Amino acid sequence: MNDETTPALNTLRETAEQKLKETPPFVLPDTPDVLKHELSVHQIELELQNQQLREANMELQRTQDRYVELYDHAPVGYFTLDDQGIIREANVRTTRLLEMERSRLLGRRLSQFTAPESRTLLAMLLPRLLASAEVIVAELHLQRADGSSFPVRLEGRTPASGGCLIAMTDITTEKNAQAELLHLNETLEQRVRERTAKMREVNDELKAVTLSISEDLMVPLRRVSSLADVLRRDGLTSSGTHAEHFSHVFRSVDRLEELAHALLEYTRASQTRVRLAPLDLNRVFQEVAKDVRPRMQGRTVHLTHDALPVVLSDSSAMQLVFFKVLDNALKFTETRSEARIHVSAQESESEFIVRFTDNGVGFNNRHRDKLFQIFKRLHPESAFPGAGMGLAIVRRVCGRFGARVWAEGKVDGGATFFIGWPKQPTLLE
């Protein structure tokens, strides 16, 4: 007798002794008192044990009934296979999914209820299910008695006690939803392709029209400009009451010519072919510094840069960006006795951020979004002449590579222009 059963037996003995005191038992006459007592106690112990067994059996039956109820009427199909792949147990949900009575279902192989297109998969799956104590999940098609098939998800394992336990879920609704979603995605993608093609067509037409207008506009402007030069040369505009009017005409012609040239440059910047290649921004800076040197003549300008990264870009496009930003900085530092323009860069996880910082007149930070719009100006033309197109060209060129542009400034406190150049640019039209 082990230590665990001793307390229970002692308790049973004490209970029997108490009942013996309450109800004297029937014993044979002429039996010694000690023996009478022991027989009576054992009799009561047996009765108590029988009562406990009956109660345990009743509780076990109730538990089994609950288990059967849960198993049989679960919303998921449950069935058990033996090591030959034969169905030995199945709940009500399984019989309903396969549309077959349980009596006809049990004793048959699972392969008999598998759709033809899934039988090869089942043949590979069964050995794994029968050998694995871990849950294995697979999707295949089963077949009903009427020949119709439906998709299911099987989750099964084989415990050490034997018998492969499988849970089966009908995933018809899920598959239909996936198919509908796939159809919607394909339809949406087709519509996107069609609209993209249409937008590209409209965009190409718009570019062609803009280019044509820009080029056609330049012809009469050049003629008017030439005639104005003739009038100036012949002295016809230097005297008389119409001199001031002619002066306005000449300035307007020059302004129109400047705007037309800027529009033409913007259009060409949008259409020029580009290609990606590793590009050292230090060399770009050095080349552009030579190009902007004429604007620096007669001024004290400190044009400096830190070590700049190598990026994937197009050489001509990047030189145009650097030229426009540096030219803009030189323009708005003209009022400074010493202009300071510095280019630096830092690296983030996905891009290089290039900074162009100057000590120029700056701007109101509330209007910074207007800086990159076509023909938008934050300062009067009389103070800082120009077409208002340079930074718009910067935004357009950078946008073709998926790059970001933005600016920060303070009135009379300088400005900083930022270019977030992606490490893996995506060429956009």
MARMI-231280 format. One record per residue (C-alpha): x, y, z; residue in three letters. Coordinates in steps of 0.2 Angstrom, whole numbers, plus 5000, padded with zeros to 4 digits. Layout:
N
XYZALA ...
END
This chain:
429
500050005000MET 500850174995ASN 500850335004ASP 499550414993GLU 498150284997THR 498450275015THR 497550445020PRO 496050395009ALA 495850225018LEU 496050305035ASN 494650425030THR 493550275024LEU 493950185040ARG 493450335051GLU 491850355041THR 491450175043ALA 491750175062GLU 490550325064GLN 489150235054LYS 489450085065LEU 489050185080LYS 487550265073GLU 486750095065THR 487249935074PRO 487549805060PRO 486849625058PHE 488149495063VAL 488049305066LEU 487849255084PRO 489249185094ASP 490449285085THR 491949365095PRO 491649545098ASP 493249595089VAL 492849495074LEU 491049565074LYS 491749745074HIS 492949715060GLU 491649625049LEU 490449765052SER 491749905048VAL 492249815032HIS 490449795027GLN 490149975029ILE 491750015020GLU 491249905005LEU 489549995004GLU 490450165005LEU 491650114991GLN 490150044980ASN 489250214983GLN 490850314978GLN 491050204962LEU 489250224957ARG 489450414959GLU 491150414949ALA 490350314936ASN 488850434934MET 490050584933GLU 491150494920LEU 489550454910GLN 489050634911ARG 490750694906THR 490750564892GLN 489050634886ASP 489650804886ARG 491150754876TYR 490050664864VAL 488850814863GLU 490350934860LEU 491150814847TYR 489650764838ASP 488850934836HIS 490451044834ALA 490351164820PRO 491951094813VAL 492050924805GLY 493050794816TYR 493550624811PHE 494850494815THR 495850384803LEU 496750224807ASP 498550184800ASP 497750134783GLN 496850294781GLY 495150224785ILE 493850324793ILE 493550254811ARG 492550394819GLU 491650544812ALA 490550684820ASN 488850744813VAL 489650894804ARG 490750774794THR 489250674788THR 488350834783ARG 489850904774LEU 490050734764LEU 488150714763GLU 488250534769MET 487550434784GLU 488850394797ARG 488550204795SER 489050214777ARG 490450334780LEU 491450234794LEU 492550094787GLY 492950184771ARG 494550264765ARG 494750454765LEU 495350444747SER 493650384742GLN 492950554746PHE 494350654739THR 494150744722ALA 495150684708PRO 496250844707GLU 496750824726SER 497150634726ARG 498950654723THR 499050784736LEU 498150674749LEU 499350524744ALA 500850634749MET 499950704764LEU 499350544773LEU 501050474777PRO 501550644785ARG 499850654795LEU 500050474802LEU 501850504807ALA 501750674815SER 501350724833ALA 501350904827GLU 499850984819VAL 499950984800ILE 498851094789VAL 498351074771ALA 497051124759GLU 496251014746LEU 494550964738HIS 493350834745LEU 491950754735GLN 490150724740ARG 489150574735ALA 488350664721ASP 490050704713GLY 490150884718SER 491750944726SER 492151084739PHE 493751154747PRO 494251104764VAL 495651144776ARG 496250994786LEU 497151004802GLU 497750844809GLY 499050754820ARG 499350574827THR 499550564846PRO 500550434854ALA 498950334858SER 498650314840GLY 497350364828GLY 497550514817CYS 496450654823LEU 495850774810ILE 494850934810ALA 493950984794MET 493351154789THR 492351204774ASP 493251354766ILE 492051374752THR 491551544757THR 493351594760GLU 493851534743LYS 492451624735ASN 492851784744ALA 494751764738GLN 494151734720ALA 493051884721GLU 494451984728LEU 495651924715LEU 494351964701HIS 494152144709LEU 496052164710ASN 496252114692GLU 494752224686THR 495552364696LEU 497252334689GLU 496552334672GLN 495552494675ARG 497152574682VAL 498152514667ARG 496852594655GLU 496752754665ARG 498652764666THR 498752744647ALA 497452874645LYS 498352994657MET 500052964648ARG 499152994632GLU 498453154638VAL 500053204647ASN 501053174631ASP 499853284621GLU 499953414634LEU 501853414634LYS 501753424615ALA 500553564615VAL 501653654629THR 503153634619LEU 502353694603SER 501653844611ILE 503353884619SER 504253864603GLU 502953954592ASP 502854094605LEU 504754124603MET 504654164585VAL 503554314585PRO 504354374601LEU 506054364593ARG 505354464578ARG 504654594590VAL 506254604599SER 507254624583SER 506054764577LEU 506354844594ALA 508154834592ASP 508054924575VAL 506955064583LEU 508255084596ARG 509755084584ARG 508855214573ASP 508555324588GLY 506655324585LEU 506255294603THR 507455414612SER 506355564609SER 504655624608GLY 503055594618THR 503055404614HIS 504755364621ALA 504055304638GLU 502755194629HIS 504155114619PHE 505155084634SER 503654994642HIS 503454894626VAL 505254844626PHE 505254784644ARG 503654684641SER 504454604626VAL 505954554636ASP 504854494650ARG 503754384638LEU 505354314630GLU 506054274647GLU 504454184652LEU 504254094636ALA 506054034637HIS 505753974655ALA 504153884650LEU 505153794636LEU 506553744648GLU 505253674660TYR 504453574646THR 506153504640ARG 506553464658ALA 505053354659SER 505353264642GLN 507253244642THR 507753054642ARG 508653004658VAL 509552854664ARG 510152794681LEU 511952774685ALA 513152804700PRO 513452984701LEU 514753074713ASP 513853234719LEU 515553314723ASN 515953314705ARG 514253384701VAL 514553524713PHE 516253564705GLN 515553574688GLU 514053674692VAL 515153794703ALA 516053834686LYS 514353874678ASP 513753994691VAL 515354084692ARG 514754234681PRO 513454274694ARG 514854284707MET 515954414699GLN 516154574708GLY 515454494724ARG 516154404740THR 515354234739VAL 515854084750HIS 515253934740LEU 515753774750THR 515253594752HIS 515453454764ASP 515853274757ALA 514353224746LEU 513753054743PRO 513752944727VAL 511952924721VAL 510952844707LEU 510452974695SER 510653054678ASP 512153164676SER 511253304666SER 509653304677ALA 510653314693MET 511753454686GLN 510153554681LEU 509553534699VAL 511153594707PHE 511253734695PHE 509453794698LYS 509653784717VAL 511353874718LEU 510754004705ASP 509254034716ASN 510354054731ALA 511554174723LEU 510154284717LYS 509354304734PHE 511054334743THR 511454484731GLU 511054604745THR 512354524757ARG 514054604758SER 514654424760GLU 513654284753ALA 513754114761ARG 513053954752ILE 513453784759HIS 512953614753VAL 512953464764SER 512153294765ALA 511653164777GLN 511052984775GLU 509452894781SER 508852724779GLU 508052754762SER 508752914755GLU 510153044755PHE 509553214761ILE 510553354752VAL 510453524760ARG 510753694751PHE 510953834765THR 511154014761ASP 511154174771ASN 510054274759GLY 508454364762VAL 507454214766GLY 505554204765PHE 504054184776ASN 503953994780ASN 502053994779ARG 502254024760HIS 503553894757ARG 502453774747ASP 502253914734LYS 504153914730LEU 504053764719PHE 502553814709GLN 502653874691ILE 502854064689PHE 502554084708LYS 503654224717ARG 503754274735LEU 504754424731HIS 504454574719PRO 505154554702GLU 505854734704SER 507054674718ALA 507454504711PHE 507154484693PRO 506654314686GLY 505354204678ALA 504854114694GLY 505253944686MET 506853884692GLY 506253794708LEU 504753724698ALA 506053644687ILE 506953574702VAL 505353494708ARG 504853424691ARG 506653344688VAL 506753274706CYS 504953204704GLY 505453104689ARG 506553004700PHE 505352994715GLY 506353124725ALA 505653244737ARG 505953434738VAL 505553554752TRP 506253714760ALA 506353804776GLU 506653994778GLY 506454144789LYS 506254324783VAL 507954404782ASP 508654254790GLY 509154144775GLY 508453984768ALA 508853804767THR 508253694752PHE 508153504754PHE 508153364742ILE 507753194748GLY 508553084735TRP 508052894736PRO 509352764737LYS 508352664724GLN 507552794712PRO 506052744702THR 505952834686LEU 504252914683LEU 503552994668GLU 
END
